[in-house]
């Protein structure tokens, strides 16, 4: 099959009619379209759906959210950033450590070091030290002054609720503990190390302690509990742990101390997803998911753990990617309009087709061929057709199979340009002019061969005329003598004005005979012969 090569700049034009309201269906978007314009209008309709329906134009900007509060319009990249920020939003909750049996507390002690059984340690043993955003159990560092009661704290919402404040309870009864005046006793969780992210252990130098505190008399700050209040008690405690929103267990909101027992195993998103099932999560506020490290990704995989969909961070190298993986068998997009603001690359692993990489162009890369094929018939149309008297949707490449056969018979299986050149060659025109004289420098008698210097015979005109050896002299050759068109005859017997030579070599230089004599006139005003040969 021959190749069709088109100049995109001049032969493929923009759409004449723009329509972004075509309802999505197999018929509307795939079966019925008969032109590139139809296909583009289907894509415009798909893009309009992506902009939240076809109430607006496909080229319209994103809406600004206004529900509850005025928001910010978001494309995929900003949605990526906002989703990450929402998912990784830091929150503080208390995580109960039960069955730890911290104690018994020594006589008159105002603190206790957690250096007994491992179950005494917080459920999350990563320490978030001080005013940081580290995910883990919040502690205040008292490095250098450890194993002594202290009011060192991590500043919280107010003076009574520092972030390292723990709720405590009697491990035997589960009741809160109060001092002699009825004030509830809490604990400040403090570390003997200063390094943020340190793993808490029961041995030096990675231990933590609880300093026991109550509200002061004016209820505007904390103070150490009075000596003797904690004598002999064994306690459970609930430290404050910093979570990312997406990592909290499903029962986190039941109460202030309902986090899982540290000895019972950690709760992860698997439990959250299993519990949620197919119940939808209704989001009524903006959500952000931040991918906060170079090259990390958020992905969805199939049952064989192959990637289906991924968002890959690549801001530092300009390579941020939203990817549908090779494991996706069918990408079914039912949007009415797909609006691609940038360029589009298709089959980048094979014969790549670029749409819009060069503005307004559909092209392949490198030396790859580009094929445009209609399953039925192929039409070519542009905006100039609109308003003209042309009634069809465009110009067809072909009407019937017989036309392909006729083309092959006439030109062979060649390119369109080759065929056009052949067709032009079939109607080429030769024009030549000569004056009586030549080497003979004399009059030419009637019925004498008239021939230029390139022929095999007498040179009696100033130049060779047109080659008509393969032509019909009567139909394809026009002869003018002194501007008068002559009457061609096939031979001398016809007795017309002029007739051809019977010698091939003479016909090739335009030699012919004239029934009357031509004048040289001393070369001053000789008779002039003009020959035009067609084809």
N, C-alpha and C positions, 0 to 999 in steps of 0.2 A: 504493500500500500504506500502511496506517495505521502510525503510529509507536508503539512500545511504550516507555513511560517508567516507570522503576522508581525507587523510593526506596531507595537502597543501605543506608541506616541500618536500615530496618525490613523490607525485602522480600527482600534478598539476604543470606543468613546464611552463617556459616562452615560448613565441611565437617562432616558427621556422622561419617564414618569417615576416618581418616588412614592412608594406605598408602604406604610409601616403598620397597616391594620389587617393584615391577612391572618385569619384565624388558624391556629396550629392544627394540622391534620396531615396524614400521609398524602392525601390527594392534593391539598393546597400547596404543600411545600415540596413534594417530590414527584408526584405523578403528573399533575397539571402543568407545571412550568415548562415552557418551550423555548425560553431564551435565557441568556445570562442576566438580563434585567429582571426576569421573573425570579431567578434564584437569588439575586441580590435583594429583591424586595422581601423574599421570605426571610433572609438573614436580617434585614432591617426590622421586620416584625418580631423576630426572635430577640433582637437587642432591645426592642421596646418593652417586651415582657420582662426582660432582666431589669429594666428600670421601673419595675412594679406595675406592670400592666400597660395597656395601650391607650390609656387616657391622655398620655402626653406623647410628644414626638420622640422618635428613636434617637435623634441627635440631642435630646434635651439633657440638661445637667441633672445630677443626683438631687433628690429632695433633701431639705434640711428637716430632721425629725423635730416635731413640736409636741408630741404627747408628753404630758406632765411638765417637762421643761424643754426649753429650746436646746437642741442638740447640734451635732456636727455631722455633715454628710460624709459618708465613708465609702471609699472604693475598696478593692480587695486588699491592697497594701495597708491602708489605715485600719481596716477591719482586722487584719492580721495583728497589727500592733495593739489595738484596743482589746481584742479577745485575749491576747497574752496577758495584758495588764490586769484584766478582770480575773483571769484564771490564777495568776500568780499573786494576786492581792494578798498582803499579809494580814492575818487575823490572829487574835490572841484568845485562847480558851484554856481553862484549867483541865488537866488530865490527871485523873485520880490514880494514886498509887496505893492499892489495897493489899492487905496481907503482907505488908512490908515489915510490920512489927518493929518500927524504929524506936529504940529504947531498950529497957527502961531508962528514963531520963535520970541523970545523977542528981543528988541532993543539991538544992539551991542553984541548979544549972539554968542558965538563960539561953543556952544553945545546945545543939547536938550535931556531931560530925557523922555523916552517912558513910561509915567505914565497916559496917557489919555485912550481913548477907547481901548478895547482889540484888535481890528483889527490893532492897532499900532504895535503889537508884531510880531516877525518873524513867518513865517509859521511853522517852527519846533521850539518849545519852549524848547527843551532840549539844554542846553548850553555846547558846547565843549570849555572848558576854557584853553587857552594857547596851548603849544606844546604837544598835545595829539592825540590819534586816535579815540576819541569818535565820534560817529555819532550824528550830531546835528549842530546847528548854532554856528559859531566860534566867540568867544568874547575874549577880553583881560581883565584881572582882574585889577581894580584900587580900590580894597577894601580899605577903610580908606580915600580915596581922591575922592570919588564919587561926582557927581553933580558939576563938574568943568571941563572945557575943558582940554584935555590931549592928548599927543602924544603916550601913551602906546599902543603897538601893539603886534600882534603875528607874528613873523618873517616868511616871505614868500620867494618867489623866488629871490627877490631883494628888495632894500630899498624903491622902489616906489610901490611895490605890496605886502604889508603885508596881511596875510590871513584874518584879520578882517576888511579889507577895503571894504566899501559898495559903490555902485553907487547910486546916488540920482538924483531926477528929480523934477521939479515943478509939483505938483499934478494937477494944473489947465490946464497947456498946455502940460505936458509930456516932455517938453524940459529939456536938461541938464542945470545946473546952473553954471555960471562962475563969477569970481571976476572981478575987474576993469581992469585987464591986460589980460583977456581972458582965464585964466587958469580954467580948470574944477574943480568944488568943489566935493569932496568925503566925506564920513563919516567913522570914525573909531568906530566900535561897541565895547562898553566896559561895564563891569559888576561891580556892587557894591559888589559882592561876589567872593570868590576864589574857591568854591567847584565845581569841574568838574562834569558834569551831572546834575547840578541844573536845576529845571524847572523855566523858566523865567516868571515872572508875572509883573503886573503894580504897585505892592506895595512893600515897603521895607520889607525884605532885599534882594529881588530877582529881582530888577529892572536892566535895561540896559539903556545906553545912546549912542547918536551919537555925536562925536566930529568932527567938520567940518575942513577939511584939503585941501591943494592944494600942487602942486609941488613947491619946492623952486626955487629961481632965477637961480640956476645952474642945475636944473632938475636932482638932484641926491639924493633927500630926500624929506620928507614931512614936511610941517609946518602948523600951525593953520591958518585958513582963517582970513583975516583982519576983525576987528570989523565993523559992519554995513552992510556987504555983504548979510547976511541972514535975515536982518530985515523984519519981517512981512510975510515971505514966509511960505507956507504950502507945505510939500514935501511927495513924495513916496520914498522908498529906497529898495535896493536889497542887502541883507546881503549874506555872503558866508556860504554855508551849506556843511557839509561833508556827502557824501553818500557812501554807498557800491555800487559797480558797478551794482549788480543785482537789486538794489532798485531805480535806477534813472527812472524818467518818460520818456515816449517815445519822447516827444518834447524837451528834455533837451538840445539837440545840436543845436536848431534853432538859438539861439543868446545868448548873455551873460545875458540877463534879462528875458528870456522867461519861467521862472518857474511859476507855477500856483499861482494865487491870494490866499493868505493865508485864505481868508474868503470863498473860493469857494470849499473847501474840498480837501483832500490829494489824490495824485495819487499813486497807488500801482501797484504791478505786475499783478493784475487782468486786469487792463487797458492795460498794456504792452502786455500781452498774447492775449487779445482780438484783439488788433490792429495788432499784428504780424500774427495771423491766421496760415495758413499752409505754409506761406512763410519761406523758410529755413534760418537759421542764418549761414552764411559762416564764419567759424573760420579759420584764416590763421596764427595765432600765438598760442603759448602754453596757455592753460587755466587751472586755479587751483580753486578748491572749497575747502576751509578749514572749517572743522567742529571744531570750536575753543572752545568748552565747553564739559565737560564730559557728555556723554550720549545723546547729542543732535543728531538729525537725519535729513536726507533729504529724503523725500518719495514722491511717486506717488500713488494716491488713485483712486478707481473707483467711479462710480456715487453715490454709497451708502456710500461713504467716508470710505470704507474698504481698508486697505493697500494692494497694489499690489507689490510695490518694495520700498526698503528702504536701505539707507547706514547709519549705526548707529555707532557713535563715541564711542570707548571704549578703547583708548590707555592706560589709567592709569591701568586698570584691565586686559589688554590683551584680551578684549572681542569685539574688533571692528568687525562689522558684515555687510555683504552685504546680504540682505534678500529678497527672493521672498515670499510674504505673503500668508496666507491661503486662501485669496480671489482669488488667481490666479487659474483658472480652468484648463488651459493647458499651460505648459511651452514649447513653440515650438522653439527649437534651431536648425537652419538649417546650422550651421557651419560645414564645412567638417571635421575638427578635433577639438576635445575638449582636451586640454592638462591640466590636473589637476596636478599641481606641488606638492600639498600636498595630504593628504588622503581624502577619500570620504566616507560619512556616508549616508545610505539610510533608510528611514522609522524610524527615531529616536523616533517617538512617538508610534511605534508598535514593530514589530519584526525587530530590527535594523540589517542591513547588513553593515559590514565595508569592504572597499576595500582599502588596503594599510595602514590601521592603524597599523597593524603589517606588516612590509615590505614584499611585495610579496605575501600577503595572502588575500583571500576573506573569511570572517568569520562572524558569528553572535556573539552577546554578551550574557553574562549570561548563561542561560541554554536553549536558543532558538535553535530550529532545523534549519538546512540549507537545502533547497531543490534546486536541479539543474534539470530543466525539459525542454526537447526539445518538442516543439509543434508537430514536426514530429518525427525524430529519434535523439537520443543523441549519440554523438561521443566523444571519448577520444583520444587525440593526444598529442605529444610532439615533441621537436626538434630532438630526436633520430630517428624518423620515416623518416625524410628527408634524402635522399641518400640511404635508405634501399631498399629491394626488395618488401616491403609492398606497394601495389598498391592503396588501398583505402585512404580516407581522415583521417581515424582514426579507432579505434575499436568501434563498435556499442555496446550499452548496450543491445539491443535486436533487432531481425530482424522481428519477427511477434508476434501477440497476442498469438498464440499457444505456444510460448516459455515461456510466463508468466504463462500460464496454466500448462505447463509441470513442470516448476520450483515449482509452488505451490503444484502440486501433489507429487513431489519428496521430497520436504523439508518443505512444509507449508509456510505461510506468515511470513518468518523470515528474519533476516538480512543476508547480503552476507557473513559476517564472520561466522555466525551460519551455513549457508549452506556449507561453505568450511570445517568447522569442521566436519559436518555430512559426507561430501564426503570423507574426510581423514579417518574418522572412519570406512567407508565402506571398506577400503583397508588396515586396520591395519595389522601389522605383529607381530607374536609371535615366539620367538626362545628360546628353552630350551634344556639343556644338563644334562644327568644323567649317572651314571655308575652302572653296575650290582653289587648287594650286598644288600644295604639297611639293614633292620633289619634281613632279612633272612640270609645274608652273605653266599650265596650259588649259585651254578649254577642254570640257569633257563631252565627247559626242554622245548622242542618244544611244541607249542600250549598251553602254560601256560600264564595266564594273567600277563602282565608286568605292575607294578603299583608302584607309589611312596608313601611316608609316609602320604600324605594328603587324600588318597582314603579310601573307605570303606573296602577294602579287604587286601590281603597280601602285605606287604611292602618289595619288592625285588629289588628296584633300589634306588639310593641315593637321588633323587629329583623328584618332580612332573613335568610332561611335560605340553604342551599347551592344553588349553580348546578348544576342537573341537566339542563340543556338538551341536552347531548350524551350523556346517559346513558339507560339503561333504568330507568324509575321502579320497576318491579316488582322487578328484580334488584339494582339498584345503590344504592337509597335505603332507609335504615332510618329509620322515624318512630316516636318515642315521645311519648305524651301522658300527662303526669303520671307518667312512668316506665314506662308500659305500651307494649310493642312493638305497633304496629298492623299490620293485614293489608292489604298494598297490592293495589290492583286497577288494571287498565289504564285503566278509565273508570268512569263512573257506573253503567253497565249491569251491571257485575260485582257490584255490591252488596256490596263489601268495606268495610273501615273507611275507607280513604282512597284517593284517585285523583288523577292529575296534571292540571295545567292544559294546555290545548291551545295556549296562546299562548306563543311563544318568549320574549318579553320578560318574561312572568310566571314562566316556568320558570327564567329566569336569576337571579331573586332568591328562588327556592325556593317560590314560591306553589303551593298545592295545595288540594284540597277534602276535607272530612270528612263522612261520612254521618250524623253526629250533631252536635248543637250543643255549643259550648264556652262556658264561663262566665267572666265578667269579675269578678263579686263585688265590685264597687265598687273594684277595684284592690287589695283587701286580700290576698286569696289567689286570684289568677287561675289558670286552667289554664296549664300550662307545656308547650311543644312543644320537642322535641329532634330535630334532623335530622342524620343522618350520611350523606354521599354518598361513594361509593368510586370513585376515578378521575375 
